[in-house]
Amino acid sequence: MLLDLFATNKAHGRIHLIFGNRYEKDILYRNEFEELRKSHPEFNFIPVLSRENPGWTGKKGYVHPVYEELYQDKKPAYFYVWIGR
């Protein structure tokens, strides 16, 4: 969806991808998301790790508190949620 959105220049606001994983090694497509963040300033990639990861300086825990913090002002927003097992 992101690639289509950026390739077709569809109108959009800020995009926050809050990507929950257990371990840093589990972050799929990390390099691709980092590149998108560099080329699209409206895109924010936020990996969140739920298990102990020595040296990790990013968000820790689960995604729910992260999106609650980002949207605590209750502005209208769309959420796309995927829960994989």
Secondary structure, 3 states (H helix, E strand, C coil): CHHHHHHCCCCCCCEEEEEEECCHHHCCCHHHHHHHHHHCCCEEEEEEECCCCCCCCCEECCHHHHHHHHCCCCCCCCCCCCCCC
